[in-house]
């Protein structure tokens, strides 16, 4: 039998693993292992953890509707898999989808080693990117990866046209299911009560496919014009489903292709997603830039005020309030708040990166890190160190009436359309002075690069 391990692929269709297993004509045993390391320090109660666990619950319910049991375990993945291999000798192959973060890659090396010790084959298939990134890079003819988005996007578009990626055809209900007496294993790796409660949440979940269709039908044609007008809610809202895999990027792209016009600007967002996944594979420092530069001249003195929406800069505090209360934040404001923290407040980017990791409902390690590297002028195609978004100017430009600030900071609702954007009397920094200080600090910081790190 084939042991299929769900990870960031919380759906039952358009899965490479299902087509692969079907071609082998062997029964499948599907499981999902909730890793204590990834849910440590109370993350199950944070927006990122809660959303993932609710999607796990949705996945389990989908299996149940098909008359199939999805086994859920809570424990170190290698320990769970070793026990399964010992108790179920009929397993001859472990199948899963790739994940390229440092922790995931080490986890998968350990799992592959455990499989080899048991004489079991290990197969990990690509699923997250829209294009085949190794094939894309080979066809580019480059020795090094693309470091700038625009030429990457041109080649990416050409490659996608020449090598289209369509959704995989097999559905979970079409595969024969293995019979396994593994109840005792579930007792060895039981779900903690807070995890079980999150999974069995009885709220009314949004259906990702319906959310996608609603966006394509009602807002796609105006997306290019309205995407940065964050008070309007003009974006798709599907990132939280893409990033945990309850919606496939191939399905998204196929639906987009069916639209006759207005999709180019939105397609670029899918390309940015692939660009960050590409960077994480091509840039050996992607996950350790903080070691390549001397960040000791920066300080976390203002980090808590930023996290708690107490900076006195209205649009920043409004955005952080939305994040803290809902797990959502418009993309334009992610750039504004991240650049304000790293530049105006001179805080090392890992503090903000880790905070977003817990709070964002659509959290993805690679994509989140790519955004923070861009805002802190590190990594491929990052913002120049002297480019510092002025939050007041951003607020005036993209939300002239201040309706977003009024929504999330109702205590400012009575201010007029001019004053509502301005720093409050208790603002923790002067925007002009802190910008000048940031330019000088980052000019020095970028000069500390160590090629050996």
C-alpha positions in Angstrom: 0.0 0.0 0.0 1.0 3.6 -0.5 1.2 5.8 2.6 0.1 9.4 1.5 1.0 12.1 3.9 -0.9 15.4 3.6 1.0 18.6 4.5 0.4 21.9 2.8 -2.0 20.3 0.4 -5.3 20.3 2.3 -7.6 19.2 -0.6 -8.8 16.0 -2.2 -8.4 16.9 -5.9 -5.8 18.4 -8.2 -3.0 16.6 -6.3 0.0 15.2 -8.1 0.3 12.4 -5.6 -3.2 11.1 -6.4 -2.4 10.8 -10.1 0.9 9.1 -9.2 -0.8 6.6 -6.9 -3.5 5.9 -9.3 -1.0 5.0 -12.1 0.5 2.4 -9.7 -2.9 0.8 -9.2 -2.2 0.3 -5.5 -4.4 1.1 -2.4 -3.7 4.2 -0.5 -3.6 5.0 3.2 -4.0 8.8 3.7 -2.8 10.5 6.9 -2.0 14.0 8.2 0.6 14.6 11.0 0.2 17.7 13.0 3.8 18.6 14.0 4.2 20.0 17.6 7.2 22.0 16.4 5.1 23.9 13.9 2.3 24.5 16.5 4.7 25.4 19.4 4.3 28.4 21.7 0.6 28.6 21.4 0.4 29.0 17.7 -2.7 26.8 17.5 -4.5 29.7 19.1 -3.1 32.3 16.7 -4.7 33.3 13.4 -2.2 31.3 11.3 -2.6 28.1 13.3 -6.3 28.4 13.7 -6.9 28.8 9.9 -4.6 25.9 9.1 -6.4 23.6 11.7 -9.8 24.7 10.4 -8.8 23.7 6.9 -7.6 20.4 8.3 -11.1 19.9 9.7 -12.6 20.8 6.4 -10.3 18.3 4.7 -11.3 15.5 7.1 -15.0 16.3 6.5 -14.4 16.1 2.7 -12.9 12.6 3.2 -15.8 11.6 5.4 -18.3 12.6 2.7 -16.4 10.3 0.4 -16.7 7.4 2.9 -12.9 7.5 3.6 -11.1 8.0 6.9 -8.3 10.5 7.1 -6.0 9.5 10.0 -4.9 12.5 12.1 -1.9 12.2 14.4 -0.1 14.7 16.6 3.6 14.0 17.1 7.0 14.3 15.6 6.6 13.2 12.0 9.5 10.7 12.0 8.2 9.0 15.2 4.7 8.7 13.7 6.0 7.3 10.5 8.4 4.8 12.1 5.5 3.5 14.2 3.2 3.2 11.1 5.9 1.3 9.2 6.4 -1.1 12.1 2.7 -1.7 12.6 1.7 -1.8 8.9 4.2 -4.0 7.0 2.1 -3.7 3.9 3.4 -0.1 3.3 5.9 -0.2 0.4 6.1 3.5 -0.4 5.6 6.9 1.2 4.2 9.6 -1.0 4.0 13.3 -0.2 4.5 16.7 -1.8 7.7 18.8 -1.6 8.2 21.7 0.8 11.3 23.8 0.4 11.8 25.5 3.8 14.9 24.5 5.9 12.8 22.8 8.6 10.7 20.9 6.1 13.7 19.8 4.1 15.4 18.4 7.2 12.2 16.7 8.3 11.9 15.1 4.9 15.5 13.9 4.9 14.8 12.3 8.3 11.6 10.7 6.9 13.4 9.5 3.8 16.0 7.9 6.0 13.4 6.2 8.1 11.8 4.9 5.0 15.1 3.6 3.7 15.8 1.8 7.0 12.4 0.0 6.6 13.1 -0.9 2.9 10.3 1.5 1.8 10.4 3.9 -1.1 10.2 7.6 -0.5 8.6 9.8 -3.2 8.1 13.6 -2.9 6.4 15.4 -5.8 6.3 19.1 -6.6 3.0 20.9 -6.0 3.4 24.5 -4.7 4.7 26.4 -7.8 2.6 27.0 -10.9 5.5 26.3 -13.2 8.0 23.4 -13.0 10.8 25.5 -11.5 13.7 23.2 -12.3 12.5 22.8 -15.9 12.0 26.6 -16.1 15.5 27.3 -14.9 17.0 24.7 -17.3 15.2 26.3 -20.2 16.3 29.8 -19.2 19.9 28.7 -20.0 21.2 30.7 -17.0 23.9 29.5 -14.6 22.5 31.7 -11.9 18.9 32.4 -11.0 16.9 35.5 -12.1 17.5 38.2 -9.5 15.0 40.7 -10.9 11.3 40.1 -11.2 10.6 41.7 -14.6 12.9 39.4 -16.7 11.8 36.5 -14.6 8.2 37.3 -15.3 8.7 37.5 -19.1 10.4 34.1 -19.1 7.9 32.7 -16.7 5.0 33.8 -19.0 6.6 32.3 -22.0 7.5 29.1 -20.2 3.9 28.7 -18.9 2.5 29.2 -22.4 4.8 26.6 -23.8 4.4 24.2 -20.9 0.9 24.8 -19.5 0.1 23.2 -16.1 -3.4 21.9 -15.9 -5.1 20.5 -12.8 -4.5 16.9 -12.1 -7.5 14.7 -12.8 -7.7 12.1 -10.0 -10.1 12.6 -7.1 -9.6 10.9 -3.8 -12.9 8.9 -4.1 -11.5 7.2 -7.2 -8.6 5.5 -5.4 -8.8 2.2 -3.6 -8.3 2.7 0.1 -6.1 0.4 2.2 -7.4 -1.4 5.2 -5.2 -0.8 8.2 -5.6 -1.7 11.9 -3.8 1.3 13.3 -6.2 2.4 16.1 -3.4 1.9 18.6 -1.2 4.3 16.8 -3.8 7.0 17.1 -3.8 6.5 20.9 0.0 6.9 20.9 -0.2 10.2 19.1 -3.5 11.8 20.2 -4.5 15.3 19.3 -4.3 17.8 22.2 -7.7 19.3 23.2 -7.0 22.8 21.9 -6.0 21.3 18.5 -9.0 19.0 18.4 -11.2 22.0 19.2 -9.8 24.1 16.4 -10.2 21.2 13.9 -13.9 20.6 14.9 -14.7 24.4 14.8 -18.4 24.6 13.8 -18.3 28.1 12.3 -19.4 28.6 8.7 -16.2 28.3 6.6 -15.8 30.0 3.3 -15.5 27.7 0.3 -12.3 28.6 -1.5 -13.6 27.7 -4.9 -16.7 30.0 -4.4 -14.5 32.8 -3.2 -12.3 32.5 -6.3 -15.3 32.4 -8.7 -16.8 35.4 -7.0 -13.6 37.4 -7.5 -13.2 36.4 -11.1 -16.8 37.2 -11.9 -17.2 40.5 -9.9 -13.8 42.1 -9.4 -11.2 40.8 -11.8 -11.7 43.4 -14.5 -11.2 46.3 -12.0 -8.4 44.6 -10.1 -5.6 46.5 -11.8 -7.3 49.8 -10.9 -8.4 48.9 -7.4 -5.9 46.5 -6.0 -4.1 49.1 -3.9 -7.3 50.9 -2.8 -7.3 48.7 0.2 -10.4 50.1 1.9 -12.4 48.6 -1.0 -11.5 45.0 -0.5 -10.9 44.6 -4.2 -8.5 41.6 -4.0 -9.4 38.0 -4.2 -8.9 36.9 -0.6 -7.7 33.4 -1.7 -4.1 33.6 -0.5 -5.0 31.9 2.9 -6.4 28.9 0.9 -3.5 28.8 -1.6 -0.9 28.9 1.1 -2.3 25.9 3.0 -3.1 24.1 -0.1 -6.9 23.8 0.2 -6.9 25.5 -3.2 -4.5 24.6 -6.0 -2.6 27.2 -7.9 -3.2 25.2 -11.1 -6.9 25.3 -10.6 -6.7 29.1 -10.0 -4.7 29.6 -13.2 -7.1 27.5 -15.2 -10.1 29.5 -14.0 -8.2 32.7 -14.8 -7.5 31.5 -18.4 -11.2 31.1 -18.9 -11.7 34.9 -18.5 -11.4 36.8 -21.7 -9.9 40.0 -20.3 -8.6 41.8 -17.3 -6.4 39.0 -15.9 -2.8 40.1 -16.7 -2.3 42.2 -13.6 -3.7 39.4 -11.3 -1.6 36.8 -13.1 1.5 38.8 -12.1 0.6 38.0 -8.5 0.8 34.3 -9.3 4.2 35.0 -10.8 5.4 36.9 -7.7 4.4 33.8 -5.7 6.6 31.6 -8.0 9.3 34.2 -7.9 9.7 33.9 -4.1 9.5 30.1 -4.3 12.2 30.3 -7.0 14.3 32.6 -4.9 14.1 30.2 -1.9 15.7 27.5 -4.1 18.2 29.6 -6.1 19.4 32.0 -3.4 21.4 30.0 -0.8 21.1 32.9 1.7 17.3 33.3 1.3 16.6 31.8 4.7 19.7 33.2 6.5 20.2 36.8 5.3 20.2 37.9 9.0 23.5 36.1 9.3 25.0 37.7 6.2 24.7 41.3 7.5 25.5 42.9 10.8 22.2 43.9 12.2 23.6 45.0 15.6 23.1 48.6 14.8 19.3 48.1 14.7 17.1 47.8 17.8 13.8 46.2 18.8 13.0 49.1 21.2 9.8 50.1 19.3 8.8 46.6 18.2 6.1 46.1 20.9 4.5 49.5 20.1 4.4 48.5 16.4 2.9 45.1 17.2 0.3 46.5 19.5 -0.8 49.3 17.2 0.5 52.0 19.4 2.9 53.9 17.0 0.7 57.0 16.6 0.8 56.7 12.8 -2.8 56.1 11.9 -2.6 53.9 8.9 0.1 51.7 10.5 -2.0 51.3 13.7 -5.1 50.6 11.7 -3.4 47.9 9.7 -1.9 46.3 12.8 -5.3 46.4 14.5 -6.9 44.5 11.6 -4.1 42.0 11.6 -4.3 41.4 15.3 -8.1 41.1 15.3 -8.7 39.1 12.1 -5.4 37.7 10.7 -5.8 39.7 7.5 -3.9 42.7 6.1 -4.1 44.2 2.6 -0.9 43.6 0.6 -0.2 47.3 0.2 -0.3 47.8 4.0 2.0 44.8 4.5 4.6 46.7 2.7 3.8 49.9 4.5 3.9 48.4 8.0 7.0 46.2 7.3 9.0 49.1 5.8 7.9 51.3 8.7 9.2 48.8 11.2 12.4 48.0 9.5 13.3 51.5 8.3 11.6 54.2 10.4 11.8 52.2 13.6 15.1 50.6 12.7 14.0 47.2 13.9 15.7 44.0 12.6 13.3 42.4 10.0 13.2 38.9 11.8 11.1 40.5 14.6 8.4 41.5 12.1 8.7 38.3 10.1 8.1 36.2 13.2 5.2 38.3 14.3 3.5 37.9 10.9 4.2 34.2 11.1 1.8 33.9 14.0 -0.8 36.5 13.1 -1.3 36.1 9.3 -4.1 33.7 8.5 -2.5 33.3 5.0 1.0 32.7 6.4 3.5 30.9 4.3 7.2 30.8 5.4 8.7 31.4 2.0 6.3 34.1 0.8 6.3 35.9 4.2 10.1 35.9 4.3 10.3 37.1 0.7 8.1 40.1 1.5 10.2 41.0 4.6 13.4 40.7 2.7 12.1 43.0 0.0 11.0 45.7 2.5 14.3 45.5 4.4 16.3 45.9 1.1 17.8 42.4 1.3 17.7 39.5 -1.2 16.8 39.4 -4.9 15.2 42.5 -6.4 14.6 44.1 -3.0 13.6 47.7 -2.6 16.6 50.0 -2.7 17.7 51.0 0.8 16.8 54.6 0.2 13.3 53.8 -0.9 11.2 54.2 2.2 7.4 54.4 1.9 5.9 57.4 3.7 2.8 56.0 5.5 1.0 59.3 5.5 1.5 59.7 1.7 0.5 56.0 1.1 -2.7 56.6 3.2 -3.6 59.8 1.3 -2.9 58.2 -2.1 -4.7 54.9 -1.7 -7.5 55.9 0.7 -8.1 59.6 0.5 -11.2 59.7 2.7 -9.5 57.6 5.4 -12.3 55.1 5.5 -9.9 52.3 6.4 -8.5 54.2 9.3 -12.1 55.1 10.5 -13.0 51.4 10.3 -10.2 50.1 12.4 -9.5 53.1 14.6 -13.0 54.4 15.4 -11.6 56.8 17.9 -10.3 58.8 14.9 -13.5 58.7 12.9 -14.5 62.3 13.6 -11.3 63.7 12.1 -11.6 65.4 8.7 -10.2 63.8 5.5 -6.9 65.7 5.8 -6.1 65.2 9.5 -7.0 61.6 9.7 -3.9 60.6 7.9 -1.5 62.7 10.0 0.7 61.4 12.8 -0.9 61.7 16.2 0.7 63.9 18.9 2.0 60.8 20.7 3.7 59.3 17.5 6.8 57.4 18.6 9.0 58.8 15.7 9.2 61.8 13.4 8.7 60.4 9.9 11.2 62.8 8.2 13.9 62.4 10.8 13.5 58.7 11.0 13.7 58.4 7.2 17.0 60.2 7.1 18.3 58.0 9.9 17.2 54.9 8.1 18.9 55.8 4.9 22.2 56.3 6.7 21.8 53.1 8.9 21.0 50.9 5.9 23.7 52.4 3.8 26.1 51.2 6.5 24.3 47.9 7.1 24.5 46.8 3.4 28.2 47.5 3.6 28.6 44.8 6.2 27.8 41.9 3.9 29.7 38.7 4.6 30.0 36.4 1.6 30.9 33.5 3.8 27.7 33.4 5.8 
